[in-house]
Amino acid sequence: MTRRRLGLSTRAIHGVPHPSHARSPISSPIVQSSTFINPVGSDEEVLYTRYGNNPNQVSLAGRLAALEGGEAAIALGSGMGATALALLAVLAPGDHFVSCEWIYGGTRRLFDGEFAKHGIDVSYVDPSNPRAWKARLRGTTRAIFVEAVTNPLMRVIDIEPLASLCHTEGIALIVDSTFASPINFRPLEHGADVVIHSATKYLNGHTDVIAGAVIGTEEMIEEVRRLMQVWGQALDPHAAWLVERGLKTLEVRMARHNANGLAFAEWASDFAGFARVHYPGLPGHPDHAVAARVLDGFGGMVGIEVQGGRAAAERMLRRLRVARHAPSLGGVETLVSEPRLTSHAALTAAQRAAQGIPDGFVRVSVGIEDVDDLIADFTRALRRPRRG
Ligand SMILES: Cc1ncc(COP(=O)(O)O)c(C=O)c1O
């Protein structure tokens, strides 16, 4: 008899369920201790919070592995920490990797500015040319890196052809799945080898934590753990507890983000104040067909181009009351930000325009408020001032 697989919400709430003991707490206690009494004369694993074996870190890791369907997972001090260590776990000086060109600006700074110093070379690919991936591979290529849903144009990369290429070539496919969350997309089910999250975003969902996660094979996660211990990237136990608490509502939050995202994008695409709207759930989005096939929900991230460019966008941002002007995403509150000042600040205006991100582009992380209130907020903020 095959064992029934638990649903995503059950996995998010319980991780891998285990027998309960009388009087044990339902919510994990916060073990706010840097160190633990280790038995004298024992050569068992030494417990120390920087090593990633604090009970809160372990409990969170179990839930993350269960959610993504991976053998193992590890929680880290930030999403950037997760990206850095996941790549360093498969790359050594002299190695090369290929990255999608459409990635978070902080990740690009890490690849260009830091990895180069350690003799790790990167080539970028415009994924609208699917043949370019193979063309960029070298004898020293060890990995391909992509974001499953990209920032801020919400392009959806079909990772299955990439996974076949990686497996044929014997290299790793590493996917940052922050924008999708494991509710909307689970890269390992589509052939990826490693999944990265900025747990700061949807996984935690309450805008009160900076955290990261890597999910993959036991062997891969052991290597990330080894690096984490010496590069000092462990997640604080209280932060781990907060992410674990956030996970308990991940599935219902995502259902609401998906519904609100779609309703907001549909409204925005008919609204005269916006020149263009980028949302994979809209039939006009270039990746709508891929998104409909591979995603379980289109998500809560929407890109809007405000009619009238930068000045009009700034006027709108100043007048919003429910949506707040702040970087980050994936929380219960609606946040708006301008890629030109945040995720894509390292690019010139011309480079951004070439990527399809003109000045006046606003990224909306649609929260779980009442969507009618959000629509009213944007409508009011864009109302033209009366003359005379
Ligand atoms: C797609 C993506 N990956 C990684 C990160 C980095 O995450 P963190 O801010 O938790 O370090 C971000 C941050 O915005 C992001 O958007």
Ligand as a Chemical Component Dictionary entry (heavy atoms), coordinates in Angstrom:
data_LIG
# 
_chem_comp.id                   LIG 
_chem_comp.type                 NON-POLYMER 
_chem_comp.pdbx_formal_charge   0 
_chem_comp.three_letter_code    LIG 
# 
loop_
_chem_comp_atom.comp_id 
_chem_comp_atom.atom_id 
_chem_comp_atom.alt_atom_id 
_chem_comp_atom.type_symbol 
_chem_comp_atom.charge 
_chem_comp_atom.model_Cartn_x 
_chem_comp_atom.model_Cartn_y 
_chem_comp_atom.model_Cartn_z 
_chem_comp_atom.pdbx_ordinal 
LIG C1 C1 C 0 14.193 36.961 -5.253 1  
LIG C2 C2 C 0 15.003 37.359 -4.072 2  
LIG N1 N1 N 0 15.985 36.544 -3.640 3  
LIG C3 C3 C 0 16.750 36.857 -2.567 4  
LIG C4 C4 C 0 16.556 38.039 -1.864 5  
LIG C5 C5 C 0 17.422 38.368 -0.686 6  
LIG O1 O1 O 0 16.699 38.113 0.470  7  
LIG P1 P1 P 0 17.005 38.787 1.916  8  
LIG O2 O2 O 0 16.601 40.218 1.845  9  
LIG O3 O3 O 0 16.200 37.950 2.860  10 
LIG O4 O4 O 0 18.493 38.626 2.155  11 
LIG C6 C6 C 0 15.547 38.916 -2.283 12 
LIG C7 C7 C 0 15.322 40.186 -1.546 13 
LIG O5 O5 O 0 14.531 41.015 -1.897 14 
LIG C8 C8 C 0 14.743 38.572 -3.413 15 
LIG O6 O6 O 0 13.769 39.377 -3.851 16 
# 
loop_
_chem_comp_bond.comp_id 
_chem_comp_bond.atom_id_1 
_chem_comp_bond.atom_id_2 
_chem_comp_bond.value_order 
_chem_comp_bond.pdbx_ordinal 
LIG C1 C2 SING 1  
LIG C2 N1 SING 2  
LIG C2 C8 DOUB 3  
LIG N1 C3 DOUB 4  
LIG C3 C4 SING 5  
LIG C4 C5 SING 6  
LIG C4 C6 DOUB 7  
LIG C5 O1 SING 8  
LIG O1 P1 SING 9  
LIG P1 O2 DOUB 10 
LIG P1 O3 SING 11 
LIG P1 O4 SING 12 
LIG C6 C7 SING 13 
LIG C6 C8 SING 14 
LIG C7 O5 DOUB 15 
LIG C8 O6 SING 16 
# 
